[in-house]
Amino acid sequence: MATIPVSTSASVPDPLATDKRYKLLEAAMRKHGYQAHALIEALHTAQEAFGFLDDFTLRHVARALRLPPSKVYGVTTFYNHFTLKPQGAHTCVVCTGTACYIKGAQRLLAAVEREWHIKPGGTTADNTLSLLQARCFGSCAAAPVYSMDGAIRGSAAAETLVDDVRHSLNSVAQAEKAVDA
Amino acid sequence: MNREELTHAAETEQQAQARYEHHVHVCTGTACAALQSEQIVTDLKKELVKHGLQRSCHVKSVGCPGLCALGPLVKVSGAVAANEASPAASDQGTQYQRVTPQDVPDIAASVASGAPVERLRLPTDTPFFTRQHKIVLQNCGEVDPEKIEDYIARGGYSAMLKAVGEMTPQMVIDEITRSGLRGRGGAGFPTGLKWATVAKADPGRYPLRVPQGMSARKFVICNGDEGDPGAFMDRSVMEGDPHRVLEGLIIAAYAVGASQGYFYVRAEYPLAVKRLRTAIRHAQRAGLLGNGIAGTNFNFDVEIRLGAGAFVCGEETALIASIEGGRGVPRPRPPYPAESGLWGCPTLINNVETLANIAPIVANGAAWFSGIGTEKSRGTKVFALTGQVQNSGLIEVPMGISLREVVFDIGGGVPDGRSFKAVQTGGPSGGCIAAEHLDMPVDYESLAKVGSIMGSGGMIVMDDSTDMVEIARFFMEFCMDESCGKCVPCRAGTAQMHGLLTKIQRGAATSRDLDLLSGLCDMVKQCSLCGLGQSAPNPVVSTMRYFRPEYDRKIKGAS
């Protein structure tokens, strides 16, 4: 956190004024009267709006709730759900809960690693795919389970997962090409 | 809303439903929704129009009916007359399994013709259905979770209005105490005793830190932070019957004198959060939440707080710290939350399943509830039966049933011709139970005696191909990652135990390492601050107890 500029200079437009997503964050904090207990709710709202929590946003939340930045940073890093890094365009989450573990979740992770050379928590160099692991989706009857861009799929084999991820990546690439054309 | 208005609302809805000749229930819980069950609902509605049945057939999205392994599940049943809209009457019908959107035209045609689609039919006379005893899950798979009228039509909120309108808080607490209900979160603390402590607690005894503008001085919290991997009971109940949990929470608030409540739910359960939000909004609109509930001076409101992926937040003091907006770190008890909890105020924390038991107890009486189960463990327990078992899914059984009945009769045994090795209960805090204890009754004391715990209800079946040392290592890795880091025995102990287990798995350990591991287990268990650390060694202790040869075989120099 040490290297972060405290305020934006006059020549740079203020993101608080120009970026509409900050309005959502503002509303969440206002709802709780800008009190300290709104911190986690505010972080949830910010992460939903921005996809991750950058230092500017964390400082903004700290100022608005009158909390020391160390407390905001501490809470953000305590909880697994919050992320400080931007995610790839697509996210594949493999469940590594007990039922999925017994039924071969490691094979799914290994397949993604083999194919795209990323470990859990990592993002491909071209920022197209992030691989995450989850504690438990609570869909254990369909183990092993993974989710591709939010859609949960069950009873997965490593090959179907790889096909599915490739399909998601390709379909968007094609759509982009179509738009460019 | 008072009792007359509630009865009127129930009758209106029952009559509205009785106008339909056919009822189709489609499970849209998380597991079935992953297999396109929402598409099935949309397609089915369109398809029924083709048969001209849109006015006589009612298609309803429902919560989890239990057998997730064979989902998506669709149930078609005939008319239910208004005067017999009892759960038993609507349980009849044809159950279909593994339905895909391609099967929809056949199902629609069968509704029209009356002849069931045999290839999809799921027999309901199997032990999976007949051996269960549903109290908590009574409405799951029957009621539309996003429609308060449907819940009311099935007798919902009448227990709450009975408690608030006709009983004193003390009478409610006495009823719960007499029922013998114990906390379903795992530890099994008597619920009535917990309620009585909060009711008696004086909000001024400990320093208060209540935020500005908040008038409440006592709180109730529903613990929906179901963090055990392999457990999904609470998710299914919150998704399938959110009003039941809300009703339990309102009754609890009335009994202990709280005016503000919280649902603390995992962020990983978006559907449960959405359905609870809808339920709260509908209850507020119906006057079942807010100021002056049922024409009395009882005020109560509820908010939802999202968890953020920390297992330790299932521990009550950590959960409170999280609601207060801080890191979910536990603190030493006493004082217990019942005396000094949220913002220093007396706070009641109950698990989702505990609260789902409240309305039936108030409605049917303590004697009815205490007639189910065993001497010390009354009522039923919901389990998430998963792993290497034929019928994985959600089940509810009376306490005292044997593990053998659960795994082999209800669960259908181990698939693929393999043999049973162990069943794991209680997640990372529990233990593995070996085959020799299969005939043991399932209750709090018996499970503790064999080195496991009841836990929140995850039950994972393992077959002979499972490496028990690897399972112990898996759970220890979980506890190591999830340790909040506040106390040294847990923070350092879990890391050391994980290191030793990894060493054993690598084949580099000596018999001295095994001794060291058991010594560490004892130390972490005795010295840790909260339940996470105190129970973290359980998987290691229980696997070493029942599967010691597997450890010995991996020791360096073993042949």
Interface residues (C-beta under 8 A of the other chain):
Chain A: G33 Q35 A36 H37 A38 L39 I40 E41 L43 H44 K71 G74 V75 F78 Y79 N80 H81 F82 T96 G97 T98 A99 C100 Y101 I102 K103 A134 R135 C136 F137 G138 S139 C140 A141 A142 A143 V145 A151 I152 R153 G154
Chain B: T30 A31 A33 A34 L35 C68 A69 G71 P211 Q212 G213 E226 G227 D228 P229 G230 A231 F232 R235 S236 A267 E268 Y269 R305 L306 G307 A308 G309 A310 F311 S322 I323 E324 G325 G326 R327 G328 V329 A384 T386 G387 Q388 S392 G393 L394 Q424 G427 G458 I460 M462 T466 I471 F474 F475 F478 C484
